[in-house]
């Protein structure tokens, strides 16, 4: 195995000036937008629900271009080729993105809540069960946000330290040993300024700008990759199956890299990832910035449109991963031991002065977009669902906005501590995906689709699920995912269902109000029957219809279309033009089909029903000065 040498990487003064000018400009934009975010807590965390769908969707897309995640994806593409799409299901991937666009986005917007934790009281009521579900969700949300900030901090520091070496005088001591963390913390400090000042409005608009900067940086690398190598040159460095999308039962090549050595039995591992991705999709956004974008949409229709452009906008991320990985194969061969380091090496050694600065600004934009969205999301739970709910319920709107500044700083500090204490980036990623992600998987699904599921079932199912996942990592660290995941899933499912059945159900009035506003599908028979009986008695239930069949069909078509679109992008980089054309045909067919099954079925612009008097009262208690 050959180890990449990053000593030859340098950055000119012009490149540093370009990066510096960008940082100043982005802070200025955040400062200008701060006045729009400080009117109320709703303006601060949801932009007053006035932000257009295209801005929400593309700024959300920019959040997925974090440096650490892209470095990980590049390393996987280098090793796995076109099969690198399968590990993406660990975070949801096309299953989650398709659900965003077809039904989950509009369901979330119909709820009309401020945070995912407040949604728990909307679903389970304001009694003890609703409160315990809300508190457990908020705590998990803050923990996940802090963990992702730690993940971003570690990856960003590793990336920046390649370009900016520590001062020659810093040979020993704490600063010398932690130079990557110093760089990451410095950038996080700059980002925190506009994140704290401007709330989601600042995060959204700067994320939108950052998307196009990232797009430019990606385009430069993609063109470079296509020009540099041919299909034959790539084929000299990799086996034939590297070009295939379908996973084989076993792939011995994966055992040669620490990044992929636990995935040698690829087919059962890939099937496990797909099941997890599907569950992440139908369970709705996890406790991150995804959910916040849909709650901030102007209507359920715009929430669905934001979900669709979100998925389409991810094309450059996969294409740049393929581009950098392909450059690595052609230029350095197929036996690099640390392929995740290809990202800084390619940017640092193959781009001309000036362009390098612009691409670096794009990469920093990716980190800043992810970081700012995560901080804003985590602070919303800490402020609104924990501080205002349990410590200062009588806080004014201005008081809550100020408290959110402090909470944002606390979330940042927590993430920095995790990033500085982690042994490597894979350790943080595994902890997020396996421990935290698996623990909340089943309760998140049941809350949408089963009327009998209650707040106690959610809290206990989450608690036992997370504890079981922690025990699995500590006691059976070498267990393959296709063995550990079904066991963890069963523990979480049984604990959630049995607890729900052993405790009182959610109040019928709460369930009926939830069903009326959200219109979910699933096992809601008793609730739906009660509402229909009330409608017959003169209590009208105005519904546009849940379009259950159309939503499911559109979800499948969207997932297939997105996968074909992503494959088109990577096939272009690897010069697989026949496969490119076939994937393009699939994209065309899916696009035409979605016009009829999805676009024409979207809710109207006025689909969101006005709040009831009970909801108005609840909102006043939550938002007005007591």
C-alpha positions in Angstrom: 0.0 0.0 0.0 1.2 3.5 -0.9 0.6 6.3 1.6 -0.2 9.8 0.2 2.3 12.5 1.0 0.7 15.8 1.6 3.9 17.8 2.2 3.9 19.3 -1.2 0.7 21.1 -0.7 0.9 24.9 -0.6 -1.4 27.9 -0.6 -0.4 31.3 -2.1 -1.1 34.7 -0.7 -3.7 35.3 -3.5 -5.6 32.1 -2.5 -5.6 33.2 1.2 -6.9 36.7 0.1 -9.7 35.0 -1.8 -10.7 32.9 1.2 -10.4 35.9 3.5 -12.6 38.0 1.3 -15.2 35.3 1.3 -15.3 35.0 5.0 -15.7 38.8 5.5 -18.5 38.8 2.9 -20.4 36.0 4.5 -20.2 37.6 8.0 -21.5 40.8 6.5 -24.5 39.0 4.9 -25.3 37.5 8.3 -25.1 40.8 10.0 -27.5 42.4 7.5 -30.0 39.7 8.0 -29.8 39.7 11.8 -32.5 42.4 12.1 -35.1 40.1 10.4 -34.4 37.2 12.9 -34.7 39.0 16.2 -38.4 39.8 16.2 -39.6 36.6 17.8 -38.5 33.0 18.5 -40.5 31.9 15.4 -38.5 34.4 13.2 -35.2 33.3 14.8 -35.6 29.5 14.4 -38.0 29.3 11.4 -37.5 32.6 9.5 -41.1 33.5 10.2 -42.1 30.7 7.9 -41.7 33.1 4.9 -38.7 31.6 3.2 -39.3 30.2 -0.4 -39.0 26.5 -1.1 -36.1 26.8 -3.5 -34.0 28.6 -0.9 -34.9 26.1 1.9 -34.1 23.1 -0.4 -30.8 24.3 -1.8 -29.5 25.6 1.5 -30.4 22.2 3.0 -28.5 20.5 0.2 -25.4 22.7 1.0 -25.5 21.3 4.5 -24.8 17.8 3.2 -21.5 19.0 1.6 -19.6 18.9 4.9 -15.8 18.4 4.5 -15.6 15.4 6.7 -18.5 13.6 5.0 -17.2 14.3 1.5 -13.7 13.1 2.5 -15.3 9.9 3.7 -17.3 9.5 0.5 -14.3 10.1 -1.7 -12.4 7.4 0.2 -15.2 4.9 -0.3 -15.6 5.7 -4.0 -11.8 5.2 -4.5 -12.1 1.7 -3.0 -15.6 0.6 -4.1 -16.3 2.4 -7.4 -19.9 2.7 -8.4 -20.9 0.5 -5.4 -20.0 3.4 -3.1 -23.7 4.4 -3.2 -24.7 1.5 -1.0 -23.0 2.8 2.2 -24.9 6.1 1.7 -28.1 4.3 3.0 -26.6 4.5 6.5 -27.8 8.1 6.7 -31.0 7.5 4.7 -29.9 8.5 1.2 -32.5 8.2 -1.6 -35.1 6.5 0.7 -35.1 9.5 3.0 -34.9 12.1 0.2 -37.8 10.5 -1.6 -40.0 10.5 1.5 -39.1 14.2 2.1 -40.5 15.1 -1.3 -43.6 12.9 -1.5 -45.2 12.9 1.9 -43.0 13.6 4.9 -42.3 17.2 4.1 -46.0 18.2 3.8 -46.9 16.1 6.9 -44.3 18.1 9.0 -45.5 21.5 7.7 -49.1 20.7 8.5 -48.2 20.2 12.1 -47.4 23.9 12.4 -45.0 23.4 15.4 -41.7 25.1 16.1 -39.4 22.1 16.8 -39.5 18.4 16.6 -39.8 18.1 20.3 -42.9 20.4 20.4 -44.3 18.1 17.7 -44.3 15.4 20.5 -46.9 17.3 22.5 -48.9 17.9 19.3 -48.8 14.1 18.7 -49.1 12.8 22.3 -50.8 15.6 24.2 -49.7 18.1 26.8 -50.0 15.7 29.7 -47.2 13.7 31.4 -46.7 11.4 28.3 -46.4 14.3 25.9 -44.0 16.0 28.2 -41.7 13.0 28.7 -41.7 12.3 25.0 -40.9 16.0 24.3 -38.1 16.0 26.9 -36.5 12.8 25.6 -36.7 13.9 22.0 -35.1 17.3 22.9 -32.3 15.7 24.8 -31.5 13.3 21.9 -31.7 16.2 19.5 -29.1 18.2 21.4 -26.8 15.2 21.8 -27.0 14.4 18.1 -26.4 18.0 17.1 -23.3 18.1 19.4 -22.0 14.8 18.0 -22.3 16.0 14.4 -20.5 19.3 15.3 -17.7 17.1 16.8 -17.6 15.1 13.5 -17.4 18.3 11.5 -14.8 19.8 13.7 -12.5 16.8 13.5 -12.8 16.6 9.7 -12.4 20.3 9.0 -9.4 20.5 11.3 -7.7 17.6 9.5 -8.4 19.2 6.1 -7.3 22.7 7.0 -4.1 21.6 8.7 -2.9 20.2 5.3 -3.1 23.7 3.8 -2.0 25.8 6.8 0.9 24.2 8.6 1.5 25.2 12.2 4.0 28.0 12.9 7.6 26.9 12.9 8.1 28.2 16.4 5.3 25.9 17.7 7.3 22.7 18.0 6.0 21.4 21.3 3.2 22.1 23.7 -0.6 22.0 23.6 -0.9 24.4 20.7 1.5 22.3 18.5 -0.3 19.1 19.3 -3.8 20.5 18.7 -3.1 22.7 15.6 -5.8 21.1 13.5 -8.3 21.8 16.3 -7.2 25.4 16.6 -7.9 25.9 12.9 -11.3 24.3 13.0 -12.3 26.2 16.1 -11.2 29.5 14.5 -13.5 28.8 11.5 -16.3 27.7 13.8 -15.9 31.0 15.7 -16.4 33.0 12.5 -19.4 30.9 11.5 -21.0 31.2 15.0 -21.1 35.0 14.6 -23.7 35.0 11.8 -25.4 31.8 13.1 -26.1 33.4 16.4 -26.9 36.8 15.0 -29.2 35.9 12.2 -30.9 32.6 13.1 -32.4 30.4 10.3 -32.8 33.4 8.0 -29.0 33.9 8.0 -28.4 30.2 7.9 -30.7 29.8 4.9 -29.5 32.7 2.8 -25.8 32.1 3.5 -26.4 28.3 2.8 -28.0 29.2 -0.5 -25.0 31.3 -1.5 -22.7 28.6 -0.3 -24.4 26.0 -2.5 -23.4 27.9 -5.6 -19.9 28.4 -4.4 -19.6 24.7 -3.7 -21.1 24.1 -7.1 -18.3 26.1 -8.7 -15.6 24.3 -6.8 -17.1 21.0 -7.6 -17.3 21.8 -11.4 -13.6 22.7 -11.5 -12.7 19.3 -10.0 -15.2 17.4 -12.2 -13.8 18.9 -15.4 -10.3 18.2 -14.3 -11.2 14.5 -13.7 -12.9 14.0 -17.0 -10.0 15.6 -18.9 -7.3 13.7 -17.0 -8.2 10.0 -17.4 -10.0 7.7 -19.8 -12.0 4.5 -19.0 -8.9 2.4 -20.0 -6.6 4.3 -17.6 -9.1 3.8 -14.7 -9.5 0.1 -15.6 -5.7 -0.4 -15.3 -5.9 0.5 -11.6 -9.1 -1.4 -10.5 -10.8 -4.7 -11.0 -13.7 -5.0 -13.4 -16.4 -5.2 -10.7 -15.3 -1.7 -9.6 -17.4 -0.3 -12.5 -20.5 -2.3 -11.5 -23.4 -0.8 -9.4 -24.9 -4.0 -8.2 -23.2 -5.4 -5.1 -21.6 -8.9 -5.2 -22.2 -11.4 -2.3 -18.5 -10.9 -1.3 -15.9 -8.3 -2.3 -12.5 -9.3 -0.9 -11.0 -6.0 -2.2 -12.8 -4.2 0.6 -10.8 -6.1 3.3 -7.6 -4.3 2.2 -8.6 -1.0 3.6 -9.5 -0.1 7.2 -12.2 2.2 5.9 -14.1 -0.8 4.4 -12.7 -4.0 6.0 -15.9 -4.8 7.8 -17.9 -4.8 4.5 -16.3 -7.8 2.8 -19.6 -9.7 2.8 -21.1 -6.8 0.8 -24.5 -8.0 -0.2 -25.9 -8.8 3.4 -24.3 -5.5 4.6 -25.8 -3.5 1.8 -29.3 -5.0 2.4 -28.9 -4.0 6.1 -28.1 -0.4 5.0 -31.1 -0.3 2.7 -33.5 -1.4 5.5 -32.0 1.2 7.8 -32.3 3.9 5.1 -35.9 3.0 4.4 -36.7 3.2 8.2 -35.0 6.6 8.4 -37.1 7.8 5.5 -40.5 6.7 6.8 -39.7 7.8 10.3 -39.2 11.4 9.2 -36.1 13.7 9.6 -34.0 12.9 12.6 -33.3 15.6 15.3 -31.2 17.7 12.9 -31.6 20.7 10.6 -33.6 18.6 8.0 -36.8 18.8 10.0 -36.3 22.6 10.7 -36.3 23.3 6.9 -39.7 21.7 6.4 -41.3 23.4 9.4 -40.0 26.7 8.0 -41.7 26.3 4.6 -44.6 28.6 3.7 -47.0 25.8 3.1 -47.2 22.0 2.8 -46.9 22.4 -1.0 -43.7 24.3 -0.7 -42.4 21.8 1.9 -42.8 19.0 -0.7 -41.1 21.1 -3.5 -38.2 21.9 -1.1 -37.8 18.1 -0.5 -37.6 17.4 -4.2 -35.0 20.1 -5.1 -33.0 19.0 -2.0 -32.6 15.5 -3.5 -31.8 16.8 -7.1 -29.3 19.3 -5.7 -27.1 16.6 -4.2 -25.8 15.5 -7.7 -22.6 17.6 -7.4 -21.6 16.0 -4.1 -21.6 12.5 -5.6 -20.0 13.7 -8.8 -17.1 15.5 -7.0 -16.5 12.3 -4.9 -16.2 10.3 -8.1 -14.0 13.1 -9.7 -11.5 13.2 -6.9 -11.5 9.4 -6.5 -10.9 9.0 -10.2 -8.0 11.5 -10.2 -6.5 9.6 -7.4 -6.6 6.3 -9.4 -5.2 7.8 -12.6 -2.5 9.8 -10.9 -1.4 7.7 -7.9 -2.7 4.2 -8.7 -5.2 1.9 -7.0 -3.3 1.0 -3.8 -3.4 4.2 -1.7 -3.7 3.3 1.9 -5.3 6.6 3.0 -7.7 7.6 0.1 -9.7 10.0 2.3 -6.7 12.3 2.0 -7.2 12.6 -1.7 -9.5 15.6 -1.3 -6.9 18.0 0.2 -4.1 16.6 -2.0 -6.0 17.0 -5.3 -7.1 20.6 -4.4 -3.7 21.5 -3.1 -1.5 20.2 -5.9 -3.5 20.2 -9.1 -5.3 23.6 -9.2 -3.8 26.9 -10.3 -3.4 29.9 -8.0 -6.6 31.9 -7.7 -8.8 28.9 -8.7 -7.4 27.1 -5.7 -8.6 29.9 -3.5 -12.1 29.8 -4.9 -12.3 26.1 -4.5 -11.1 26.4 -0.9 -13.7 29.0 -0.3 -16.3 26.5 -1.7 -15.1 23.8 0.6 -15.1 26.1 3.6 -18.6 27.1 2.6 -19.7 23.4 2.8 -18.4 23.2 6.3 -19.9 26.5 7.4 -23.3 25.6 5.9 -23.4 22.3 7.8 -22.1 23.7 11.0 -24.4 26.7 11.1 -27.5 24.6 10.3 -26.6 22.1 13.0 -25.9 24.8 15.6 -29.2 26.6 14.9 -31.1 23.3 15.1 -29.5 22.1 18.3 -30.0 25.5 19.9 -33.7 25.5 19.0 -34.2 22.4 21.1 -32.1 23.6 24.0 -33.8 27.0 24.1 -37.4 26.2 23.3 -37.9 22.7 24.5 -35.7 22.6 27.6 -34.9 26.1 28.8 -38.3 27.7 28.1 -40.3 24.6 28.9 -38.7 23.6 32.2 -36.5 26.5 33.5 -38.0 29.8 32.3 -41.6 29.3 31.1 -42.3 33.0 31.7 -39.6 34.2 29.3 -40.4 37.0 26.8 -39.8 36.7 23.1 -36.7 38.9 23.4 -35.5 36.9 26.4 -35.8 33.6 24.4 -33.9 35.1 21.5 -31.1 36.1 23.9 -31.2 32.7 25.6 -30.8 31.1 22.2 -27.5 32.9 21.7 -26.2 31.3 24.9 -27.6 27.9 23.9 -25.9 28.2 20.5 -22.5 28.8 22.2 -23.1 25.8 24.5 -23.8 23.5 21.6 -20.6 24.7 19.8 -18.5 24.2 22.9 -19.9 20.7 23.4 -19.1 19.7 19.8 -15.6 21.1 20.1 -14.9 18.9 23.2 -16.1 15.8 21.3 -14.0 16.6 18.3 -10.9 17.1 20.4 -11.4 13.9 22.4 -12.2 11.5 19.5 -9.4 9.1 18.4 -10.4 9.4 14.7 -13.2 10.5 12.4 -14.6 7.0 11.9 -15.1 6.6 15.7 -17.4 9.7 15.7 -19.3 8.6 12.6 -19.9 5.1 13.9 -21.1 6.4 17.2 -23.6 8.7 15.5 -24.8 6.2 12.9 -25.0 3.0 15.1 -25.6 4.3 18.7 -27.7 7.4 18.3 -29.3 6.6 14.9 -30.4 3.1 15.7 -31.7 4.0 19.1 -34.4 6.3 17.8 -35.2 4.4 14.6 -38.3 2.4 15.6 -40.0 5.0 17.9 -39.7 7.5 15.1 -41.5 5.3 12.6 -44.2 4.2 15.1 -45.2 7.7 16.0 -46.4 8.4 12.5 -48.1 5.2 11.5 -49.7 3.6 14.6 -52.5 5.4 16.6 -51.9 3.3 19.7 -48.3 4.4 20.1 -47.9 6.8 23.0 -45.4 9.1 24.7 -44.2 6.6 27.2 -43.6 4.1 24.4 -41.5 6.6 22.6 -39.4 7.6 25.6 -38.8 4.0 26.8 -38.2 2.7 23.3 -35.7 5.4 22.7 -33.9 4.9 26.0 -33.6 1.1 25.7 -32.7 1.3 22.0 -29.8 3.7 22.7 -28.6 1.6 25.7 -28.7 -1.6 23.6 -26.7 0.1 20.8 -24.1 1.3 23.3 -23.8 -2.2 24.8 -23.5 -3.6 21.3 -20.6 -1.3 20.5 -18.8 -1.9 23.8 -19.4 -5.7 24.1 -19.4 -6.8 20.5 -17.4 -4.2 18.5 -16.5 -6.7 15.7 -20.1 -7.9 15.1 -21.1 -7.2 11.5 -24.0 -4.9 10.9 -26.2 -7.6 9.4 -26.0 -9.4 12.8 -26.1 -6.5 15.2 -28.7 -4.3 13.5 -31.6 -6.8 13.4 -31.0 -7.5 17.1 -31.0 -3.8 18.0 -34.1 -3.2 15.9 -35.9 -6.0 17.7 -35.0 -4.7 21.1 -36.2 -1.2 20.3 -39.4 -2.5 18.6 -40.4 -4.8 21.5 -39.7 -2.2 24.2 -41.6 0.5 22.3 -44.7 -1.6 21.5 -44.9 -3.4 24.9 -44.5 -0.2 26.8 -47.2 1.5 24.7 -49.6 -1.4 25.2 -48.9 -1.5 29.0 -49.6 2.2 29.5 -52.7 4.4 28.8 -53.3 5.4 25.2 -53.1 9.0 24.0 -56.2 11.1 24.6 -58.7 10.6 21.8 -59.2 14.3 21.2 -55.4 14.7 20.7 -55.3 11.8 18.2 -58.2 13.2 16.3 -56.7 16.7 16.0 -53.4 15.2 14.9 -55.1 13.1 12.2 -57.2 16.0 11.0 -54.3 18.3 10.5 -51.5 15.9 9.3 -53.7 13.3 7.5 -51.1 10.5 7.8 -51.6 7.0 6.5 -51.0 3.7 8.3 -52.8 2.1 11.2 -55.2 4.9 12.2 -58.5 2.9 11.8 -60.2 3.8 15.2 -59.3 7.4 14.9 -60.4 7.7 11.3 -63.7 6.0 12.1 -64.4 8.4 15.0 -63.8 11.4 12.8 -66.0 10.0 10.0 -68.8 9.5 12.5 -68.5 13.1 13.7 -68.6 14.2 10.1 -71.9 12.3 9.6 -73.2 14.1 12.7 -72.5 17.5 11.2 -68.9 18.1 12.5 -67.3 18.5 9.1 -63.8 17.2 8.3 -62.4 19.1 5.4 -59.7 16.9 3.7 -58.0 17.0 0.4 -57.3 13.3 0.8 -54.1 11.7 1.9 -53.4 10.3 -1.6 -52.0 7.2 0.1 -51.5 5.2 -3.1 -50.1 8.1 -5.1 -47.7 9.0 -2.3 -46.3 5.5 -2.1 -46.0 5.1 -5.8 -44.3 8.6 -6.1 -41.9 7.6 -3.3 -40.7 4.5 -5.2 -40.5 6.5 -8.5 -38.6 9.3 -6.8 -36.1 6.9 -5.2 -35.4 5.2 -8.6 -35.1 8.5 -10.4 -32.7 10.0 -7.9 -30.5 6.9 -8.0 -30.4 7.0 -11.8 -29.6 10.7 -11.7 -26.7 10.2 -9.3 -25.4 7.3 -11.4 -25.5 9.5 -14.5 -23.2 11.9 -12.7 -20.6 9.3 -11.7 -20.8 7.3 -15.0 -19.9 10.6 -16.8 -16.8 10.9 -14.6 -15.7 7.3 -15.2 -16.5 7.5 -19.0 -19.1 4.7 -18.8 -21.2 6.3 -21.6 -23.5 3.4 -22.4 -24.5 3.1 -18.7 -24.8 6.9 -18.7 -27.4 6.8 -21.5 -29.4 4.0 -19.8 -29.5 5.9 -16.5 -30.6 9.1 -18.4 -33.5 7.1 -19.9 -34.6 6.1 -16.5 -34.4 9.7 -15.2 -36.5 10.8 -18.2 -39.2 8.2 -17.6 -39.3 8.9 -13.8 -39.6 12.6 -14.4 -42.6 12.2 -16.7 -44.2 9.8 -14.3 -43.7 12.1 -11.3 -45.4 15.0 -13.1 -48.6 12.9 -13.0 -48.2 11.0 -9.7 -46.6 13.7 -7.6 -46.6 17.2 -9.0 -50.3 17.3 -10.0 -51.2 15.8 -6.6 -49.4 18.4 -4.6 -51.5 20.3 -2.0 -52.8 23.7 -3.1 -51.2 26.9 -2.0 -54.0 27.3 0.6 -54.0 23.7 1.7 -53.0 24.5 5.2 -56.1 24.8 7.4 -56.4 27.6 9.9 -55.6 26.8 13.5 -58.5 26.0 15.8 -59.2 28.1 18.9 -57.5 25.4 21.0 -54.4 25.6 18.9 -54.4 29.4 19.0 -54.5 29.3 22.8 -51.6 26.8 22.9 -49.5 29.0 20.6 -50.2 32.0 22.7 -49.1 30.2 25.9 -45.9 29.2 24.1 -45.0 32.4 22.4 -46.4 35.4 24.2 -45.1 37.0 27.4 -46.6 35.4 30.4 
